[in-house]
Amino acid sequence: MKKLIFLAFTATLLIAFSSPASAQLKSTCKKALFIGAHPDDPETCAGGTMILLKQLGCDVVSVYLTAGESGIKGKTHEEAAAIRRVESANACKVMGVRSLWVGQVDGYTEVNRERYAQMKAIIEAEKPDVVFTHWPIDSHRDHRACSLLVYDAWRQLDHCFELYYFEAMTGLQTMNFAPDEYVDITSTVDLKHQAIMCHTTQEPEWMLDEWHIPMEKMRGNEFQCKAAEAFVHQRWRSSEIVK
């Protein structure tokens, strides 16, 4: 039997894995935010983990930096946003989580003083124990912007929540990603795929077949299970600060 591996999201969150076939999870995490740049990012990057935490009784929030305004060819920003908000609502219903919209525009995301303050205020109001967001080295500028805004909020809020980075289409978008934490999503991967399929305007079959299923299998092989999601934990060590 594979040795026990423990992930500590916070002092109050513990996820313990035994065998790949039967993950045992224990958690008293009260709230987790999954912050993505576009309406399908949280569920494609970390949907299995979102569902697991929800099943444990955690309040899971899917946070969208934009409404995917530039994501449907032939549609205006307003038309695309309306369609993709419905798709996201359907995906969140499948996963049993709630959604929250930041209000930036797909393809036109900003990183400035006002946007830093906005993200900080949103996270501060939600009071999460743990936040997941994009890895900062990414070919998509919206992903990079999202990551920087969340990281700055983590710093400004005195590291009061645990911060993890997820991957998006690694090799095409996410680059130089070397995970140090894994979550066995074997029990929730089918439900995750159902949520992804709700994003009908985004070629979900192609996304799954070409990217997400291979990534889940690759990370599962690394973690010795059928399907896994991988993360990088942003750790805070005050001793490393040079004053």
Residue pairs with C-beta under 8 A, 6 or more apart in sequence:
1 18
1 19
2 17
2 18
2 19
2 20
2 224
4 16
4 17
4 18
5 16
5 17
5 182
6 14
6 15
6 16
7 14
7 15
7 17
7 181
7 183
8 14
9 15
9 27
9 29
9 32
9 129
9 130
9 162
9 164
10 29
10 129
10 130
10 161
10 162
12 28
12 29
12 30
12 129
13 27
13 28
13 29
13 129
13 130
13 162
14 26
14 27
15 25
15 26
15 27
15 52
15 183
16 24
16 25
16 26
17 23
17 24
17 184
17 225
18 24
20 184
20 186
20 220
20 223
20 224
20 225
20 226
21 186
23 52
23 184
23 186
23 187
23 225
25 52
25 56
26 56
27 53
27 56
27 57
27 58
29 53
29 56
29 58
29 129
29 130
30 58
30 59
30 129
31 58
31 59
31 60
31 61
31 126
31 127
31 128
31 129
31 130
32 50
32 53
32 58
32 59
32 60
32 61
32 128
32 129
32 130
32 131
32 132
33 61
33 63
33 100
33 123
33 126
33 128
33 130
33 131
33 132
34 42
34 45
34 46
34 49
34 50
34 60
34 61
34 62
34 63
34 131
34 132
34 133
34 166
35 42
35 63
35 65
35 131
35 132
35 133
35 134
35 146
35 150
36 42
36 45
36 62
36 63
36 64
36 65
36 133
36 134
36 146
37 64
37 65
37 66
37 106
37 109
37 134
37 140
37 142
37 143
37 145
37 146
38 64
38 65
38 66
38 68
38 71
38 106
38 142
39 64
39 66
39 67
39 68
39 71
39 84
39 85
39 87
39 88
39 91
39 199
40 68
40 87
40 88
40 91
40 196
40 199
40 202
40 204
40 207
41 64
41 134
41 143
41 168
42 50
42 62
42 63
42 64
42 132
43 50
43 62
43 91
43 95
43 192
43 195
43 196
43 199
44 168
44 196
44 207
44 212
45 132
45 134
45 166
45 167
45 168
45 229
46 132
46 166
46 229
46 231
47 95
47 188
47 191
47 192
47 195
47 196
48 183
48 185
48 188
48 189
48 191
48 192
48 216
48 227
48 229
49 132
49 183
49 185
49 229
49 231
50 60
50 62
50 95
50 97
50 192
51 95
51 96
51 185
51 188
51 191
51 192
52 183
52 185
52 187
52 188
53 60
54 60
54 95
54 96
54 97
55 188
59 98
60 95
60 96
60 97
60 98
61 97
61 98
61 99
61 100
61 126
61 128
62 88
62 91
62 92
62 95
62 97
62 98
62 99
62 100
63 99
63 100
63 101
63 102
63 122
64 88
64 99
64 100
64 101
64 102
65 102
65 104
65 109
65 142
65 145
65 146
65 149
66 102
66 104
66 105
66 106
66 107
66 109
66 142
67 80
67 81
67 84
67 85
67 101
67 105
67 106
68 80
68 81
68 84
68 106
69 77
69 78
69 80
69 81
69 105
69 106
69 107
70 77
70 80
70 105
70 106
70 107
70 108
71 80
71 84
71 106
71 201
71 202
72 79
72 80
72 83
72 84
72 201
75 83
77 105
77 106
80 106
80 201
83 201
84 199
84 201
85 101
87 198
87 199
87 200
87 201
87 202
88 99
88 198
88 199
89 99
90 198
91 195
91 196
91 198
91 199
92 98
92 99
92 195
94 191
94 194
94 195
94 198
95 191
95 192
95 195
100 122
100 126
102 118
102 119
102 122
103 118
104 110
104 115
104 145
106 142
107 142
109 141
109 142
109 145
109 146
110 145
111 145
111 148
111 149
115 149
116 149
116 152
116 153
116 156
118 149
119 149
119 150
119 152
119 153
120 152
120 153
120 156
120 157
123 131
123 150
123 153
123 157
123 161
124 153
124 157
128 161
129 161
129 162
130 161
130 162
130 163
130 164
131 150
131 154
131 161
131 162
131 163
131 164
132 164
132 165
132 166
132 231
133 146
133 147
133 150
133 151
133 163
133 164
133 165
133 166
134 143
134 144
134 146
134 147
134 150
134 165
134 166
134 168
134 174
135 143
135 147
135 165
135 166
135 167
135 168
135 174
135 177
135 232
136 144
136 147
136 148
136 151
136 165
137 144
137 174
137 175
137 176
137 177
138 144
138 147
138 168
138 173
138 174
138 175
139 172
139 173
139 175
140 168
140 173
143 168
143 173
143 174
147 165
150 163
151 163
151 234
154 161
154 163
154 234
159 236
162 233
163 233
163 234
164 181
164 231
164 232
164 233
164 234
165 177
165 231
165 232
165 234
166 229
166 230
166 231
167 174
167 177
167 179
167 215
167 230
168 174
169 211
169 215
170 177
170 215
172 211
177 230
177 232
178 232
179 219
179 222
179 230
179 231
179 232
180 231
180 232
180 233
181 230
181 231
181 232
181 233
182 219
182 222
182 223
182 228
182 229
182 230
182 231
183 228
183 229
183 230
183 231
184 220
184 223
184 225
184 226
184 227
184 228
185 192
185 216
185 227
185 228
185 229
186 220
186 225
186 226
186 227
186 228
189 216
189 226
189 227
193 208
193 212
193 213
196 204
196 207
196 208
196 212
197 204
197 205
197 208
198 204
216 227
216 228
216 229
217 226
217 227
219 227
219 228
219 229
219 230
220 226
220 227
220 228
222 228
222 230
223 230
